[in-house]
Amino acid sequence: MRSHLGVRLSYEAKYMLEYIQTVIQEKLDSKMNKEDVDDLEKAIKLYLKDIDNELGATSVTLILKSSASSVLEEAFYKTKSFSLEDWHKIDTEMKKSISSIPKDKDVGTLSVRFFLENSIITGLENYQKTFMTSEMVRQVRLSYVIKLLIYAYYKEIMQLQ
């Protein structure tokens, strides 16, 4: 099941999110052609017909897009096995490298509405407690947790470029 999660991100987090989304979309556009999409649509239609013959009357339109939600979900899965020590390293690296992000790009609104699997939302909320240090009174902001995950994925994408 999926739910909406509204979060106001920092400029840097939104920039990295938009950058990853653009890279993924460009790769998707270059790797998938019209025939691939047609084949996928036919496969879905056949699948529906196998379930119930009358479902063959279903119209299938497939649009493949990279979204902020899909990027965050992938970032979550890619970093799921990180230890607390790994996260501390990521946090330190992010704080050092954040100044290299251009400040003159228009990234649109900083308030993002993610549509995520409930298990991912729970995982993000658990990170809020996990990332707390002994001297902290409150848990880490969800926007900061998301920024760390996005940075870890952004770093990986940048290394592949």
Backbone as a chain_set.jsonl record, in Angstrom:
{"seq": "MRSHLGVRLSYEAKYMLEYIQTVIQEKLDSKMNKEDVDDLEKAIKLYLKDIDNELGATSVTLILKSSASSVLEEAFYKTKSFSLEDWHKIDTEMKKSISSIPKDKDVGTLSVRFFLENSIITGLENYQKTFMTSEMVRQVRLSYVIKLLIYAYYKEIMQLQ", "coords": {"N": [[0.839, -1.178, 0.0], [0.399, 2.283, -0.61], [1.163, 5.644, 0.448], [0.723, 9.2, 0.762], [3.333, 11.545, 1.354], [4.214, 14.519, 2.55], [6.849, 16.781, 2.351], [9.062, 19.408, 3.16], [11.85, 20.207, 1.468], [15.394, 20.956, 1.595], [17.109, 23.372, -0.469], [19.385, 22.196, -1.622], [18.898, 19.428, -1.371], [16.629, 19.188, -2.998], [17.721, 19.985, -5.432], [19.58, 17.885, -5.887], [17.802, 15.737, -6.013], [16.264, 16.437, -8.286], [18.307, 16.383, -10.176], [19.099, 13.652, -10.196], [16.681, 12.536, -11.008], [16.476, 13.588, -13.608], [18.728, 12.416, -14.859], [18.045, 9.681, -14.702], [15.651, 9.7, -16.189], [16.586, 10.515, -18.719], [18.23, 8.345, -19.315], [16.325, 6.308, -19.349], [14.732, 7.183, -21.506], [16.587, 6.94, -23.569], [17.135, 4.223, -23.622], [14.71, 2.874, -23.891], [12.541, 2.293, -26.52], [9.841, 3.141, -28.809], [8.77, 0.704, -29.696], [9.432, -1.01, -27.596], [7.799, -0.035, -25.533], [5.313, -0.506, -26.698], [5.408, -3.321, -26.78], [5.427, -3.892, -24.024], [2.908, -2.878, -23.308], [1.266, -4.639, -24.768], [1.927, -7.039, -23.479], [0.89, -6.563, -20.924], [-1.807, -6.354, -21.541], [-2.3, -8.968, -22.483], [-1.775, -10.355, -20.117], [-3.869, -9.413, -18.492], [-6.004, -10.47, -19.929], [-5.524, -13.168, -19.566], [-6.153, -13.42, -16.892], [-8.891, -12.874, -16.831], [-11.006, -13.351, -19.482], [-12.721, -11.323, -20.374], [-11.418, -9.064, -19.541], [-9.769, -8.432, -21.564], [-10.798, -6.382, -22.983], [-9.782, -4.128, -21.98], [-8.202, -0.983, -22.068], [-4.854, -0.184, -22.484], [-2.459, 2.07, -21.525], [0.763, 3.002, -21.394], [3.014, 4.86, -19.59], [6.236, 5.769, -19.035], [7.981, 7.176, -16.517], [10.414, 8.888, -14.616], [10.199, 9.754, -11.257], [10.002, 11.97, -8.39], [9.258, 10.431, -6.226], [9.875, 7.803, -7.09], [12.628, 8.007, -7.296], [13.368, 8.547, -4.62], [12.479, 6.163, -3.413], [14.196, 4.307, -4.663], [16.646, 5.263, -3.731], [16.314, 4.703, -1.029], [16.212, 1.861, -1.059], [18.763, 1.295, -2.09], [20.408, 2.105, -0.047], [19.734, 0.682, 2.142], [21.216, -1.276, 3.501], [23.213, 0.096, 4.786], [25.427, 0.819, 7.468], [25.359, 2.42, 10.744], [27.743, 3.743, 11.033], [28.483, 4.047, 8.338], [26.501, 5.868, 7.595], [27.238, 8.076, 9.14], [29.62, 8.754, 7.884], [28.634, 9.426, 5.332], [27.09, 11.636, 6.038], [29.077, 13.434, 6.913], [30.581, 13.719, 4.523], [28.59, 14.82, 2.89], [28.088, 17.295, 4.109], [30.497, 18.565, 3.567], [30.599, 18.602, 0.759], [28.357, 19.951, -0.088], [28.57, 22.614, -0.695], [29.424, 22.705, -3.295], [27.265, 22.509, -4.922], [25.408, 24.064, -7.419], [23.906, 27.246, -6.949], [22.216, 28.697, -8.497], [20.239, 27.499, -9.975], [16.911, 26.811, -11.04], [14.775, 25.036, -9.145], [12.155, 24.662, -8.734], [9.299, 24.278, -6.57], [10.059, 23.742, -3.114], [8.622, 22.19, -1.497], [7.709, 18.977, -1.455], [5.632, 16.358, -2.535], [5.596, 13.189, -1.852], [4.786, 9.904, -3.034], [4.695, 7.065, -1.583], [5.641, 3.643, -0.794], [4.232, 2.24, 2.112], [5.947, 0.869, 3.82], [8.383, 2.03, 3.268], [8.016, 4.641, 4.137], [7.761, 4.114, 6.871], [10.344, 3.099, 7.301], [11.876, 5.415, 6.792], [10.987, 7.021, 8.887], [11.949, 5.487, 11.006], [14.675, 5.862, 10.63], [14.874, 8.469, 11.533], [14.978, 8.221, 14.286], [17.137, 6.485, 14.56], [19.31, 7.993, 13.624], [19.694, 9.828, 15.62], [21.836, 11.411, 17.94], [23.535, 10.997, 21.1], [23.511, 13.452, 22.428], [21.34, 14.78, 21.426], [18.067, 16.145, 21.745], [15.682, 16.015, 20.39], [14.319, 13.973, 17.716], [15.897, 13.417, 14.495], [15.151, 15.57, 11.785], [12.75, 14.677, 9.319], [13.101, 15.67, 6.755], [15.844, 15.999, 6.7], [16.764, 13.38, 6.91], [15.821, 12.38, 4.476], [17.328, 13.993, 2.793], [19.914, 12.989, 3.297], [19.677, 10.337, 2.292], [19.102, 10.889, -0.397], [21.438, 12.246, -1.065], [23.34, 10.167, -0.835], [22.575, 8.517, -2.963], [22.83, 10.337, -5.066], [25.57, 10.791, -4.998], [26.469, 8.263, -5.83], [25.4, 8.219, -8.451], [26.79, 10.375, -9.567], [29.383, 9.359, -9.576], [29.166, 7.451, -11.531], [28.861, 8.906, -13.791]], "CA": [[0.0, 0.0, 0.0], [1.146, 3.536, -0.706], [0.584, 6.829, 1.073], [1.39, 10.459, 0.442], [4.194, 12.104, 2.389], [4.615, 15.873, 2.178], [8.062, 17.21, 3.052], [9.751, 20.575, 2.605], [13.267, 19.869, 1.356], [16.344, 22.044, 1.416], [17.42, 23.618, -1.882], [20.387, 21.219, -2.058], [18.238, 18.121, -1.513], [15.76, 19.256, -4.178], [18.608, 20.011, -6.603], [20.096, 16.526, -6.105], [16.655, 14.928, -6.414], [15.967, 16.793, -9.68], [19.43, 15.921, -10.999], [18.972, 12.195, -10.329], [15.476, 12.293, -11.797], [16.81, 13.903, -14.997], [19.655, 11.384, -15.348], [17.276, 8.441, -14.859], [14.707, 9.873, -17.298], [17.36, 10.508, -19.966], [18.648, 6.958, -19.55], [15.103, 5.588, -19.708], [14.362, 7.597, -22.861], [17.557, 6.434, -24.547], [17.128, 2.752, -23.638], [13.381, 2.366, -24.249], [11.983, 2.909, -27.723], [8.39, 2.996, -28.975], [8.44, -0.715, -29.81], [9.511, -1.585, -26.246], [6.588, 0.368, -24.817], [4.216, -1.263, -27.316], [5.526, -4.711, -26.314], [4.992, -3.925, -22.621], [1.453, -2.695, -23.296], [0.678, -5.9, -25.239], [2.122, -8.032, -22.417], [-0.075, -6.253, -19.863], [-3.135, -6.705, -22.065], [-2.373, -10.437, -22.466], [-1.852, -10.744, -18.703], [-5.24, -9.151, -18.052], [-6.872, -11.428, -20.626], [-5.309, -14.46, -18.907], [-6.876, -13.38, -15.617], [-10.305, -12.994, -17.196], [-11.095, -13.057, -20.911], [-13.396, -10.041, -20.577], [-10.472, -7.972, -19.278], [-9.118, -8.121, -22.833], [-11.388, -5.136, -23.472], [-9.139, -3.035, -21.247], [-7.257, -0.155, -22.813], [-3.616, -0.04, -21.719], [-1.566, 3.144, -21.942], [1.91, 2.922, -20.497], [3.898, 6.024, -19.6], [7.376, 5.495, -18.157], [8.562, 8.43, -16.041], [11.124, 8.943, -13.349], [9.539, 10.737, -10.398], [10.658, 12.207, -7.102], [8.95, 9.269, -5.384], [10.636, 6.625, -7.538], [14.031, 8.261, -6.956], [13.527, 8.356, -3.172], [12.348, 4.731, -3.132], [15.435, 3.639, -5.09], [17.683, 5.684, -2.783], [16.072, 3.941, 0.196], [16.626, 0.465, -1.273], [20.212, 1.224, -2.308], [21.127, 2.416, 1.192], [19.111, -0.095, 3.22], [22.194, -2.08, 4.244], [24.244, 0.948, 5.377], [25.55, 0.818, 8.929], [25.335, 3.756, 11.334], [29.049, 4.321, 10.696], [28.373, 4.48, 6.935], [25.675, 7.073, 7.563], [28.026, 9.19, 9.676], [30.542, 9.138, 6.803], [27.822, 10.094, 4.308], [26.725, 12.935, 6.6], [30.284, 14.272, 6.875], [30.858, 14.011, 3.107], [27.548, 15.699, 2.373], [28.3, 18.64, 4.645], [31.65, 19.145, 2.876], [30.386, 18.759, -0.682], [27.126, 20.685, -0.37], [28.914, 23.935, -1.238], [29.685, 22.597, -4.736], [25.988, 22.489, -5.646], [25.106, 25.406, -7.938], [22.783, 27.889, -6.257], [21.477, 29.526, -9.446], [19.303, 26.67, -10.746], [15.524, 26.82, -10.587], [14.362, 23.663, -8.826], [10.721, 24.656, -8.441], [8.924, 24.323, -5.155], [10.828, 22.885, -2.216], [7.657, 21.301, -0.844], [7.523, 17.823, -2.33], [4.651, 15.377, -2.072], [6.008, 11.858, -2.284], [3.789, 8.831, -2.977], [5.636, 5.996, -1.253], [5.216, 2.429, -0.092], [4.147, 2.484, 3.559], [7.142, 0.318, 4.477], [9.468, 3.003, 3.097], [7.715, 5.739, 5.066], [8.133, 3.598, 8.194], [11.808, 3.044, 7.322], [12.373, 6.789, 6.919], [10.688, 7.44, 10.261], [12.888, 4.778, 11.881], [15.967, 6.545, 10.496], [14.845, 9.673, 12.364], [15.421, 7.825, 15.632], [18.457, 5.857, 14.432], [20.335, 9.015, 13.399], [19.843, 10.681, 16.804], [23.035, 11.214, 18.749], [23.22, 11.022, 22.534], [23.281, 14.816, 22.92], [20.138, 15.345, 20.806], [16.836, 16.057, 22.518], [14.636, 15.609, 19.446], [14.765, 13.13, 16.609], [16.358, 14.102, 13.293], [14.047, 15.933, 10.899], [12.523, 13.786, 8.185], [13.694, 16.299, 5.57], [17.287, 15.75, 6.739], [16.919, 11.95, 6.599], [15.637, 12.27, 3.025], [18.497, 14.634, 2.183], [21.026, 12.031, 3.39], [19.43, 9.249, 1.341], [19.244, 11.428, -1.752], [22.861, 12.517, -1.285], [24.033, 8.887, -1.051], [22.239, 8.096, -4.332], [23.427, 11.364, -5.932], [27.008, 10.496, -5.022], [26.629, 7.078, -6.687], [25.115, 8.633, -9.837], [27.894, 11.244, -10.008], [30.549, 8.505, -9.819], [28.914, 6.713, -12.765], [28.851, 9.861, -14.918]], "C": [[0.887, 1.245, 0.0], [0.391, 4.666, -0.011], [1.371, 8.048, 0.631], [2.205, 10.922, 1.643], [4.67, 13.462, 1.897], [5.789, 16.322, 3.022], [8.613, 18.457, 2.365], [11.242, 20.271, 2.654], [14.125, 21.121, 1.32], [16.582, 22.22, -0.079], [18.359, 22.536, -2.407], [19.771, 19.836, -2.279], [17.36, 18.102, -2.761], [16.597, 19.277, -5.454], [19.106, 18.6, -6.919], [18.985, 15.597, -6.593], [16.32, 15.172, -7.888], [17.063, 16.286, -10.618], [19.319, 14.416, -11.257], [17.789, 11.859, -11.235], [15.749, 12.533, -13.282], [17.714, 12.837, -15.599], [18.897, 10.083, -15.627], [16.327, 8.554, -16.056], [15.428, 9.856, -18.642], [17.81, 9.09, -20.32], [17.45, 6.116, -20.0], [14.701, 5.904, -21.15], [15.308, 7.032, -23.91], [17.514, 4.912, -24.679], [15.8, 2.162, -24.117], [12.891, 3.071, -25.512], [10.484, 2.615, -27.798], [7.977, 1.529, -29.024], [8.478, -1.407, -28.445], [8.242, -1.282, -25.451], [5.382, -0.389, -25.375], [4.221, -2.715, -26.842], [5.06, -4.857, -24.866], [3.475, -3.782, -22.511], [0.741, -3.978, -23.734], [0.783, -6.976, -24.157], [1.128, -7.812, -21.277], [-1.476, -6.663, -20.3], [-3.329, -8.228, -22.066], [-2.511, -10.964, -21.041], [-3.278, -10.565, -18.18], [-6.216, -10.152, -18.666], [-6.743, -12.827, -20.019], [-6.054, -14.541, -17.574], [-8.368, -13.613, -15.861], [-10.435, -12.522, -18.637], [-11.744, -11.703, -21.189], [-12.472, -8.854, -20.314], [-9.646, -7.63, -20.516], [-9.647, -6.837, -23.445], [-10.811, -3.911, -22.764], [-8.169, -2.292, -22.156], [-6.027, 0.079, -21.935], [-2.775, 1.077, -22.331], [-0.441, 3.201, -20.923], [2.788, 4.155, -20.678], [4.998, 5.751, -18.586], [8.054, 6.811, -17.79], [9.305, 8.215, -14.734], [10.456, 10.036, -12.518], [10.345, 10.929, -9.123], [10.445, 11.003, -6.188], [9.77, 8.053, -5.782], [12.122, 6.78, -7.217], [14.26, 8.026, -5.465], [13.41, 6.878, -2.797], [13.626, 3.987, -3.503], [16.582, 4.002, -4.152], [17.548, 4.899, -1.479], [16.573, 2.508, 0.044], [18.137, 0.335, -1.415], [21.001, 1.415, -1.012], [20.637, 1.593, 2.382], [20.123, -0.838, 4.094], [23.298, -1.235, 4.894], [24.231, 0.835, 6.904], [25.472, 2.261, 9.432], [26.644, 4.482, 11.038], [29.063, 4.822, 9.246], [27.589, 5.783, 6.839], [26.425, 8.285, 8.112], [29.022, 9.686, 8.628], [29.809, 9.912, 5.712], [27.475, 11.507, 4.775], [27.905, 13.901, 6.531], [30.616, 14.677, 5.443], [29.857, 15.012, 2.55], [27.768, 17.132, 2.841], [29.463, 19.34, 3.954], [31.333, 19.475, 1.42], [29.179, 19.613, -1.051], [27.412, 22.052, -0.994], [29.171, 23.893, -2.743], [28.402, 22.561, -5.566], [25.673, 23.905, -6.111], [23.844, 25.981, -7.294], [21.877, 28.677, -7.209], [20.472, 28.75, -10.299], [17.898, 26.781, -10.159], [15.083, 25.38, -10.371], [12.869, 23.578, -8.507], [10.467, 24.715, -6.947], [9.773, 23.35, -4.334], [9.919, 21.93, -1.443], [7.308, 20.182, -1.818], [6.493, 16.889, -1.709], [5.028, 14.036, -2.682], [4.818, 10.906, -2.168], [4.579, 7.545, -2.838], [4.953, 4.776, -0.653], [5.212, 2.738, 1.409], [5.377, 1.968, 4.299], [8.326, 1.282, 4.353], [9.248, 4.196, 4.019], [8.1, 5.33, 6.484], [9.649, 3.549, 8.338], [12.426, 4.418, 7.489], [12.149, 7.307, 8.339], [11.603, 6.741, 11.26], [14.274, 5.411, 11.823], [16.014, 7.808, 11.362], [15.349, 9.37, 13.77], [16.837, 7.264, 15.596], [19.563, 6.9, 14.338], [20.516, 9.962, 14.58], [21.151, 10.371, 17.513], [22.643, 11.381, 20.213], [22.928, 12.43, 23.058], [22.034, 15.477, 22.325], [18.923, 15.122, 21.696], [15.701, 15.532, 21.63], [15.213, 14.723, 18.359], [15.136, 13.991, 15.403], [15.15, 14.392, 12.404], [13.964, 14.971, 9.721], [13.151, 14.358, 6.913], [15.205, 16.061, 5.528], [17.592, 14.284, 6.423], [16.828, 11.76, 5.087], [16.824, 12.877, 2.293], [19.706, 13.693, 2.199], [20.875, 10.894, 2.385], [19.644, 9.721, -0.089], [20.71, 11.712, -2.048], [23.626, 11.223, -1.578], [23.794, 8.387, -2.478], [22.872, 9.05, -5.35], [24.926, 11.107, -6.099], [27.286, 9.302, -5.942], [26.433, 7.438, -8.162], [26.27, 9.469, -10.384], [29.142, 10.419, -10.323], [30.401, 7.726, -11.119], [28.954, 7.61, -13.998], [30.23, 10.068, -15.496]], "O": [[1.989, 1.239, 0.549], [-0.835, 4.649, 0.103], [2.517, 7.952, 0.19], [1.818, 10.718, 2.794], [5.439, 13.547, 0.94], [5.745, 16.258, 4.251], [8.626, 18.545, 1.137], [11.824, 20.099, 3.725], [13.633, 22.216, 1.045], [16.289, 21.321, -0.867], [18.16, 22.016, -3.505], [20.087, 19.158, -3.257], [17.347, 17.117, -3.499], [16.224, 18.655, -6.449], [19.063, 18.166, -8.07], [19.203, 14.771, -7.479], [16.117, 14.224, -8.647], [16.778, 15.818, -11.72], [19.433, 13.964, -12.396], [17.889, 11.005, -12.116], [15.296, 11.758, -14.125], [17.491, 12.401, -16.728], [19.09, 9.461, -16.671], [16.21, 7.617, -16.846], [14.942, 9.253, -19.599], [17.771, 8.689, -21.484], [17.56, 5.311, -20.924], [14.371, 5.002, -21.92], [14.884, 6.686, -25.013], [17.827, 4.375, -25.742], [15.774, 1.071, -24.685], [12.834, 4.3, -25.563], [9.935, 1.921, -26.942], [6.95, 1.152, -28.459], [7.66, -2.284, -28.167], [7.686, -2.155, -24.785], [4.532, -0.857, -24.617], [3.168, -3.276, -26.537], [4.382, -5.824, -24.521], [2.834, -4.475, -21.722], [-0.268, -4.361, -23.143], [-0.161, -7.737, -23.942], [0.588, -8.773, -20.729], [-2.235, -7.246, -19.526], [-4.395, -8.72, -21.694], [-3.269, -11.9, -20.787], [-3.823, -11.445, -17.514], [-7.138, -10.622, -18.0], [-7.716, -13.578, -19.96], [-6.526, -15.608, -17.182], [-9.01, -14.428, -15.198], [-10.018, -11.413, -18.971], [-11.362, -11.014, -22.135], [-12.719, -7.756, -20.813], [-8.906, -6.646, -20.515], [-9.013, -6.264, -24.331], [-11.301, -2.795, -22.935], [-7.415, -2.901, -22.915], [-6.15, 0.491, -20.782], [-2.425, 1.029, -23.51], [-0.674, 3.423, -19.735], [3.245, 4.451, -21.782], [4.718, 5.528, -17.408], [8.632, 7.479, -18.647], [8.871, 7.456, -13.866], [10.179, 11.123, -13.026], [11.25, 10.152, -8.818], [11.354, 10.604, -5.46], [10.302, 7.349, -4.923], [12.797, 5.799, -6.903], [15.235, 7.38, -5.083], [14.164, 6.394, -1.953], [14.089, 3.132, -2.748], [17.401, 3.147, -3.814], [18.547, 4.481, -0.894], [17.278, 1.998, 0.915], [18.729, -0.623, -0.918], [22.13, 0.939, -0.894], [21.09, 1.799, 3.508], [19.903, -1.007, 5.294], [24.221, -1.789, 5.49], [23.176, 0.765, 7.535], [25.514, 3.204, 8.643], [26.651, 5.693, 10.818], [29.594, 5.896, 8.964], [27.964, 6.69, 6.096], [26.267, 9.395, 7.605], [29.244, 10.89, 8.497], [30.301, 10.93, 5.226], [27.556, 12.46, 4.0], [27.744, 15.055, 6.134], [30.901, 15.845, 5.177], [30.227, 15.937, 1.827], [27.646, 18.072, 2.056], [29.437, 20.557, 3.769], [31.754, 20.514, 0.91], [29.004, 19.959, -2.22], [26.587, 22.582, -1.737], [29.141, 24.933, -3.401], [28.464, 22.582, -6.795], [25.667, 24.839, -5.309], [22.846, 25.282, -7.12], [20.883, 29.259, -6.777], [19.916, 29.301, -11.248], [17.721, 26.838, -8.942], [15.028, 24.595, -11.318], [12.384, 22.539, -8.061], [11.317, 25.148, -6.169], [10.151, 22.279, -4.809], [10.389, 20.981, -0.815], [6.697, 20.41, -2.862], [6.493, 16.664, -0.499], [4.808, 13.787, -3.867], [3.952, 11.081, -1.311], [5.073, 6.994, -3.822], [3.86, 4.854, -0.091], [6.103, 3.428, 1.905], [5.802, 2.561, 5.29], [9.175, 1.339, 5.243], [10.197, 4.702, 4.617], [8.701, 6.117, 7.216], [10.183, 3.918, 9.384], [13.388, 4.582, 8.24], [13.022, 7.953, 8.917], [11.994, 7.343, 12.26], [14.968, 5.491, 12.836], [17.075, 8.174, 11.868], [16.063, 10.175, 14.368], [17.641, 7.533, 16.488], [20.637, 6.716, 14.91], [21.401, 10.817, 14.549], [21.527, 9.208, 17.666], [21.548, 11.851, 20.522], [22.18, 12.587, 24.023], [21.706, 16.609, 22.681], [18.765, 14.068, 22.313], [14.879, 14.721, 22.056], [16.418, 14.716, 18.109], [14.734, 15.151, 15.308], [14.242, 13.569, 12.284], [14.981, 14.515, 9.198], [13.673, 13.609, 6.088], [15.783, 15.934, 4.449], [18.574, 13.988, 5.742], [17.651, 11.067, 4.489], [17.277, 12.335, 1.284], [20.44, 13.615, 1.214], [21.835, 10.529, 1.706], [20.285, 9.042, -0.891], [21.18, 11.45, -3.155], [24.468, 11.193, -2.475], [24.716, 7.888, -3.123], [23.389, 8.611, -6.377], [25.469, 11.197, -7.2], [28.227, 9.33, -6.736], [27.209, 7.013, -9.018], [26.681, 9.292, -11.531], [29.882, 10.755, -11.247], [31.4, 7.376, -11.747], [29.068, 7.12, -15.122], [30.394, 10.836, -16.443]]}, "num_chains": 1, "name": "protein.A"}
